[in-house]
Amino acid sequence: MSAASATACAPGKVNLYFAVGDVQPNGYHPVASLYAAVSLYEEVTVAVSDEPGFSVSVEIPEESVLAQMERAGDFDRSSIPLDARNLAVKAVQAVLDAQGIELGEKGLSIHIVKNVPVAGGMAGGSADAAAALKATNRCVVEAGWASKALTDDELRDLGAELGADVPFCLMGGLAIGYGTGTELTPLDVPADTQPLHLTMILSTQGLSTPAVFAELDAGRAEGRYPAPGELEVPQALIYALIDPSPSRDLEATTSHIRNDLQAPAVTLQPALADVLNQQQGAGAHAFVSGSGPTLAVITGDARTNKCAGKNQNPHSYTMALTLDASKA
Ligand code: ATP
Protein backbone atom coordinates (compact mmCIF):
# COMPACT_ATOMS: atom_id res chain seq x y z
CA MET A 1 0.00 0.00 0.00
CA SER A 2 1.36 3.43 -0.88
CA ALA A 3 2.08 5.86 1.97
CA ALA A 4 -0.63 8.35 2.87
CA SER A 5 -0.26 11.78 1.29
CA ALA A 6 -2.40 14.83 0.56
CA THR A 7 -1.95 17.97 -1.52
CA ALA A 8 -3.67 21.33 -1.02
CA CYS A 9 -3.42 24.81 -2.50
CA ALA A 10 -3.88 28.30 -1.10
CA PRO A 11 -3.75 31.68 -2.84
CA GLY A 12 -1.57 34.71 -2.31
CA LYS A 13 -3.42 37.97 -1.60
CA VAL A 14 -3.49 41.71 -1.93
CA ASN A 15 -5.19 44.06 0.51
CA LEU A 16 -7.40 46.49 -1.37
CA TYR A 17 -7.97 48.29 1.92
CA PHE A 18 -5.71 48.15 4.94
CA ALA A 19 -6.35 50.66 7.70
CA VAL A 20 -4.13 50.09 10.72
CA GLY A 21 -4.96 51.24 14.26
CA ASP A 22 -2.56 52.08 17.07
CA VAL A 23 -0.41 49.28 18.38
CA GLN A 24 -1.98 47.59 21.43
CA PRO A 25 -0.17 46.67 24.67
CA ASN A 26 0.02 43.05 23.41
CA GLY A 27 2.02 44.26 20.38
CA TYR A 28 -0.79 43.64 17.87
CA HIS A 29 -2.39 46.23 15.60
CA PRO A 30 -6.14 46.28 15.03
CA VAL A 31 -6.91 46.55 11.31
CA ALA A 32 -9.74 47.00 8.85
CA SER A 33 -8.76 44.94 5.83
CA LEU A 34 -10.29 44.06 2.52
CA TYR A 35 -8.50 40.91 1.48
CA ALA A 36 -8.56 39.72 -2.11
CA ALA A 37 -7.10 36.41 -3.25
CA VAL A 38 -5.07 36.56 -6.47
CA SER A 39 -4.59 33.98 -9.19
CA LEU A 40 -1.23 32.86 -7.81
CA TYR A 41 -1.15 29.78 -5.63
CA GLU A 42 1.08 27.88 -3.28
CA GLU A 43 0.77 24.09 -3.28
CA VAL A 44 1.81 21.91 -0.37
CA THR A 45 2.00 18.11 -0.29
CA VAL A 46 2.29 16.35 3.06
CA ALA A 47 3.21 12.66 2.96
CA VAL A 48 3.99 9.99 5.55
CA SER A 49 7.62 8.91 5.42
CA ASP A 50 9.79 6.28 7.13
CA GLU A 51 12.34 8.98 8.06
CA PRO A 52 11.50 10.25 11.56
CA GLY A 53 10.71 13.97 11.98
CA PHE A 54 9.95 16.48 9.23
CA SER A 55 11.74 16.92 5.93
CA VAL A 56 10.99 20.07 3.92
CA SER A 57 11.60 20.63 0.22
CA VAL A 58 10.80 23.64 -1.94
CA GLU A 59 10.14 23.50 -5.68
CA ILE A 60 10.05 26.63 -7.80
CA PRO A 61 8.28 25.89 -11.09
CA GLU A 62 10.57 26.40 -14.11
CA GLU A 63 8.16 28.76 -15.87
CA SER A 64 7.44 30.92 -12.80
CA VAL A 65 8.61 34.50 -12.30
CA LEU A 66 10.39 33.35 -9.13
CA ALA A 67 12.46 30.89 -11.21
CA GLN A 68 13.23 33.68 -13.68
CA MET A 69 14.41 35.84 -10.77
CA GLU A 70 16.48 33.01 -9.37
CA ARG A 71 18.23 32.44 -12.72
CA ALA A 72 19.11 36.16 -12.87
CA GLY A 73 20.47 36.11 -9.30
CA ASP A 74 17.59 38.28 -8.06
CA PHE A 75 16.07 35.70 -5.74
CA ASP A 76 17.82 33.41 -3.32
CA ARG A 77 15.79 30.38 -2.26
CA SER A 78 17.91 30.06 0.89
CA SER A 79 15.75 32.92 2.26
CA ILE A 80 13.08 30.23 2.76
CA PRO A 81 13.80 28.37 6.00
CA LEU A 82 13.59 24.57 5.73
CA ASP A 83 13.32 23.95 9.46
CA ALA A 84 10.83 24.62 12.26
CA ARG A 85 10.83 28.33 11.34
CA ASN A 86 8.99 27.53 8.12
CA LEU A 87 5.31 28.42 8.49
CA ALA A 88 4.30 25.22 6.69
CA VAL A 89 6.19 23.16 9.30
CA LYS A 90 4.49 25.11 12.10
CA ALA A 91 1.14 24.40 10.44
CA VAL A 92 1.83 20.65 10.19
CA GLN A 93 2.89 20.59 13.85
CA ALA A 94 -0.25 22.51 14.84
CA VAL A 95 -2.50 19.87 13.25
CA LEU A 96 -0.54 17.02 14.87
CA ASP A 97 -0.81 18.73 18.28
CA ALA A 98 -4.53 19.40 17.86
CA GLN A 99 -5.07 15.74 16.98
CA GLY A 100 -2.79 14.51 19.80
CA ILE A 101 -0.49 12.74 17.33
CA GLU A 102 3.14 11.96 18.11
CA LEU A 103 5.21 10.92 15.13
CA GLY A 104 7.41 8.31 16.87
CA GLU A 105 9.33 6.28 14.28
CA LYS A 106 7.43 7.77 11.36
CA GLY A 107 7.92 11.16 9.81
CA LEU A 108 6.25 13.58 7.41
CA SER A 109 7.69 15.07 4.26
CA ILE A 110 6.47 18.55 3.36
CA HIS A 111 6.86 19.61 -0.26
CA ILE A 112 6.13 23.25 -1.11
CA VAL A 113 5.60 24.42 -4.68
CA LYS A 114 6.28 28.13 -4.44
CA ASN A 115 4.92 30.79 -6.78
CA VAL A 116 4.24 33.71 -4.44
CA PRO A 117 7.17 36.13 -3.95
CA VAL A 118 8.99 35.73 -0.62
CA ALA A 119 8.75 38.66 1.82
CA GLY A 120 6.71 40.45 -0.85
CA GLY A 121 3.59 41.42 1.11
CA MET A 122 1.47 38.83 -0.72
CA ALA A 123 1.25 36.35 2.17
CA GLY A 124 3.34 33.63 0.54
CA GLY A 125 4.36 32.03 3.84
CA SER A 126 0.80 32.31 5.15
CA ALA A 127 -0.49 30.59 2.00
CA ASP A 128 2.01 27.78 2.63
CA ALA A 129 0.72 27.51 6.19
CA ALA A 130 -2.90 27.42 4.99
CA ALA A 131 -2.19 24.76 2.36
CA ALA A 132 -0.16 22.74 4.89
CA LEU A 133 -3.01 22.86 7.43
CA LYS A 134 -5.44 21.50 4.85
CA ALA A 135 -3.05 18.85 3.48
CA THR A 136 -2.01 17.59 6.94
CA ASN A 137 -5.63 17.50 8.05
CA ARG A 138 -6.39 15.05 5.23
CA CYS A 139 -3.12 13.14 5.39
CA VAL A 140 -3.40 12.14 9.07
CA VAL A 141 -6.88 10.73 8.48
CA GLU A 142 -5.72 8.85 5.39
CA ALA A 143 -2.79 7.46 7.42
CA GLY A 144 -5.20 6.26 10.11
CA TRP A 145 -3.52 8.50 12.71
CA ALA A 146 -6.75 10.38 13.41
CA SER A 147 -10.29 9.07 13.20
CA LYS A 148 -11.77 12.32 11.96
CA ALA A 149 -10.50 15.49 10.31
CA LEU A 150 -10.56 18.84 12.10
CA THR A 151 -13.44 21.11 11.08
CA ASP A 152 -12.93 24.25 8.97
CA ASP A 153 -13.48 26.34 12.12
CA GLU A 154 -10.85 24.38 14.01
CA LEU A 155 -8.38 24.80 11.13
CA ARG A 156 -9.13 28.53 11.05
CA ASP A 157 -8.41 28.82 14.79
CA LEU A 158 -5.09 27.02 14.32
CA GLY A 159 -4.34 29.31 11.37
CA ALA A 160 -4.99 32.46 13.42
CA GLU A 161 -2.36 31.29 15.92
CA LEU A 162 0.17 30.98 13.09
CA GLY A 163 -0.33 34.40 11.52
CA ALA A 164 -2.88 37.13 10.83
CA ASP A 165 -3.18 36.28 7.11
CA VAL A 166 -3.46 32.49 7.46
CA PRO A 167 -7.26 32.35 8.05
CA PHE A 168 -7.84 34.40 4.90
CA CYS A 169 -5.49 32.18 2.87
CA LEU A 170 -7.54 29.18 4.07
CA MET A 171 -10.72 30.85 2.87
CA GLY A 172 -9.68 32.61 -0.37
CA GLY A 173 -12.04 34.79 -2.40
CA LEU A 174 -12.82 38.26 -1.11
CA ALA A 175 -13.27 39.00 2.60
CA ILE A 176 -13.36 41.78 5.14
CA GLY A 177 -11.02 41.27 8.08
CA TYR A 178 -11.21 43.00 11.47
CA GLY A 179 -9.35 42.39 14.71
CA THR A 180 -5.80 41.54 13.63
CA GLY A 181 -7.28 40.51 10.27
CA THR A 182 -8.45 37.12 11.46
CA GLU A 183 -12.11 38.04 12.15
CA LEU A 184 -13.29 37.42 8.62
CA THR A 185 -16.54 38.05 6.80
CA PRO A 186 -16.49 36.49 3.33
CA LEU A 187 -18.07 38.53 0.51
CA ASP A 188 -20.12 36.81 -2.13
CA VAL A 189 -19.09 37.91 -5.58
CA PRO A 190 -21.81 37.35 -8.22
CA ALA A 191 -20.62 34.86 -10.84
CA ASP A 192 -21.04 37.42 -13.65
CA THR A 193 -18.85 40.10 -12.02
CA GLN A 194 -16.03 41.13 -14.36
CA PRO A 195 -12.69 39.85 -13.07
CA LEU A 196 -10.37 42.57 -11.83
CA HIS A 197 -6.95 42.52 -13.47
CA LEU A 198 -3.78 43.42 -11.66
CA THR A 199 -0.17 43.73 -12.58
CA MET A 200 2.15 42.99 -9.71
CA ILE A 201 5.54 44.72 -9.84
CA LEU A 202 8.04 42.72 -7.86
CA SER A 203 11.01 44.02 -5.95
CA THR A 204 14.32 42.19 -5.80
CA GLN A 205 14.67 43.14 -2.10
CA GLY A 206 12.16 41.81 0.45
CA LEU A 207 10.67 43.80 3.30
CA SER A 208 10.09 42.42 6.78
CA THR A 209 6.45 42.82 7.82
CA PRO A 210 7.30 43.53 11.51
CA ALA A 211 9.81 46.19 10.38
CA VAL A 212 7.14 47.96 8.29
CA PHE A 213 4.67 47.98 11.22
CA ALA A 214 7.45 49.26 13.52
CA GLU A 215 8.22 52.09 11.07
CA LEU A 216 4.50 52.98 10.98
CA ASP A 217 4.40 53.15 14.80
CA ALA A 218 7.61 55.20 15.02
CA GLY A 219 6.49 57.56 12.24
CA ARG A 220 3.08 58.10 13.84
CA ALA A 221 4.70 58.84 17.21
CA GLU A 222 6.87 61.46 15.47
CA GLY A 223 3.96 62.86 13.47
CA ARG A 224 5.43 61.74 10.10
CA TYR A 225 2.36 59.69 9.22
CA PRO A 226 -1.29 60.56 9.91
CA ALA A 227 -2.94 59.21 13.05
CA PRO A 228 -5.14 56.15 12.46
CA GLY A 229 -8.53 56.94 10.99
CA GLU A 230 -11.73 54.97 11.38
CA LEU A 231 -11.19 51.21 11.19
CA GLU A 232 -13.99 50.46 8.75
CA VAL A 233 -13.86 49.13 5.19
CA PRO A 234 -15.91 51.56 3.03
CA GLN A 235 -19.17 50.13 1.69
CA ALA A 236 -18.55 51.93 -1.60
CA LEU A 237 -15.41 49.85 -2.18
CA ILE A 238 -17.30 46.65 -1.43
CA TYR A 239 -20.11 47.60 -3.85
CA ALA A 240 -17.60 48.51 -6.55
CA LEU A 241 -15.90 45.13 -6.21
CA ILE A 242 -19.04 43.04 -6.37
CA ASP A 243 -20.60 45.16 -9.14
CA PRO A 244 -21.87 42.71 -11.79
CA SER A 245 -22.45 45.36 -14.51
CA PRO A 246 -20.58 44.53 -17.74
CA SER A 247 -18.62 47.80 -17.85
CA ARG A 248 -16.88 47.97 -14.53
CA ASP A 249 -16.24 51.46 -13.16
CA LEU A 250 -12.58 51.07 -12.23
CA GLU A 251 -12.45 54.55 -10.74
CA ALA A 252 -15.11 53.50 -8.20
CA THR A 253 -12.73 50.79 -7.03
CA THR A 254 -9.42 52.61 -7.19
CA SER A 255 -10.62 55.79 -5.49
CA HIS A 256 -11.26 53.84 -2.27
CA ILE A 257 -8.07 51.76 -2.19
CA ARG A 258 -6.00 52.53 0.90
CA ASN A 259 -2.99 51.03 2.61
CA ASP A 260 -1.61 52.56 5.81
CA LEU A 261 1.55 50.47 5.35
CA GLN A 262 2.36 52.12 2.01
CA ALA A 263 4.15 55.19 3.42
CA PRO A 264 6.32 53.21 5.89
CA ALA A 265 7.14 50.62 3.19
CA VAL A 266 8.27 53.46 0.88
CA THR A 267 10.35 54.97 3.70
CA LEU A 268 12.14 51.65 4.15
CA GLN A 269 12.53 51.06 0.41
CA PRO A 270 12.65 54.55 -1.19
CA ALA A 271 13.02 53.19 -4.74
CA LEU A 272 9.33 52.22 -4.52
CA ALA A 273 8.41 55.91 -4.73
CA ASP A 274 9.92 56.14 -8.25
CA VAL A 275 7.90 53.20 -9.50
CA LEU A 276 4.69 54.49 -7.89
CA ASN A 277 5.25 57.95 -9.46
CA GLN A 278 6.03 56.39 -12.84
CA GLN A 279 2.77 54.42 -12.73
CA GLN A 280 0.79 57.44 -11.56
CA GLY A 281 2.33 59.47 -14.41
CA ALA A 282 1.07 56.84 -16.85
CA GLY A 283 -2.43 57.24 -15.41
CA ALA A 284 -2.39 53.88 -13.62
CA HIS A 285 -3.49 53.24 -10.06
CA ALA A 286 -0.60 51.61 -8.23
CA PHE A 287 -0.34 50.78 -4.55
CA VAL A 288 1.81 48.79 -2.17
CA SER A 289 0.55 45.25 -1.59
CA GLY A 290 0.26 44.54 2.15
CA SER A 291 3.58 45.35 3.83
CA GLY A 292 5.28 45.54 0.42
CA PRO A 293 7.52 45.79 -1.40
CA THR A 294 5.43 44.24 -4.18
CA LEU A 295 3.32 46.89 -5.92
CA ALA A 296 -0.10 46.19 -7.38
CA VAL A 297 -1.44 48.08 -10.38
CA ILE A 298 -5.13 47.83 -11.22
CA THR A 299 -5.60 47.50 -14.96
CA GLY A 300 -8.75 47.65 -17.07
CA ASP A 301 -8.22 44.26 -18.61
CA ALA A 302 -5.43 41.81 -19.22
CA ARG A 303 -4.43 43.58 -22.45
CA THR A 304 -4.47 47.22 -21.39
CA ASN A 305 -1.76 46.52 -18.91
CA LYS A 306 0.20 49.75 -18.68
CA CYS A 307 3.40 48.35 -17.22
CA ALA A 308 3.87 45.09 -19.09
CA GLY A 309 6.72 45.21 -21.56
CA LYS A 310 7.50 48.89 -20.95
CA ASN A 311 10.40 48.51 -18.61
CA GLN A 312 13.61 47.50 -20.37
CA ASN A 313 15.45 46.77 -17.11
CA PRO A 314 16.27 43.03 -17.19
CA HIS A 315 16.04 42.98 -13.38
CA SER A 316 12.45 44.19 -13.25
CA TYR A 317 9.72 41.61 -12.90
CA THR A 318 5.97 41.81 -13.30
CA MET A 319 3.13 39.32 -13.00
CA ALA A 320 -0.26 39.72 -14.66
CA LEU A 321 -2.88 38.34 -12.26
CA THR A 322 -6.61 38.52 -11.68
CA LEU A 323 -8.48 38.63 -8.41
CA ASP A 324 -9.73 35.14 -7.70
CA ALA A 325 -13.21 35.52 -6.23
CA SER A 326 -13.73 31.77 -5.81
CA LYS A 327 -13.67 30.52 -2.24
CA ALA A 328 -11.33 27.70 -1.32
P1 ATP B 1 2.82 38.80 4.65
O1 ATP B 1 2.32 39.37 3.37
O2 ATP B 1 1.94 37.71 5.22
O3 ATP B 1 3.26 39.79 5.65
P2 ATP B 1 5.15 38.15 3.12
O4 ATP B 1 4.49 37.56 1.92
O5 ATP B 1 5.64 39.55 3.04
O6 ATP B 1 4.18 38.01 4.35
P3 ATP B 1 6.56 35.70 3.42
O7 ATP B 1 6.87 35.30 2.03
O8 ATP B 1 5.46 35.00 4.10
O9 ATP B 1 6.36 37.26 3.54
O10 ATP B 1 7.92 35.51 4.24
C1 ATP B 1 8.39 36.34 5.25
C2 ATP B 1 9.57 35.63 5.93
O11 ATP B 1 9.07 34.47 6.60
C3 ATP B 1 10.62 35.12 4.96
O12 ATP B 1 11.62 36.06 4.77
C4 ATP B 1 11.10 33.84 5.60
O13 ATP B 1 12.25 34.08 6.39
C5 ATP B 1 10.01 33.39 6.55
N1 ATP B 1 9.24 32.19 6.12
C6 ATP B 1 8.74 31.28 6.95
N2 ATP B 1 8.06 30.34 6.29
C7 ATP B 1 8.11 30.65 4.99
C8 ATP B 1 7.59 30.05 3.83
N3 ATP B 1 6.88 28.91 3.85
N4 ATP B 1 7.80 30.68 2.66
C9 ATP B 1 8.52 31.82 2.62
N5 ATP B 1 9.07 32.41 3.70
C10 ATP B 1 8.86 31.85 4.89
Residues whose N, C-alpha, C, O or C-beta is under 5 A from the ligand:
A	BS01	ATP	S79 I80 R85 N86 L87 A88 P117 V118 A119 G120 G121 M122 A123 G124 G125 S126 D128 D165 L207 T209 G290 S291 G292
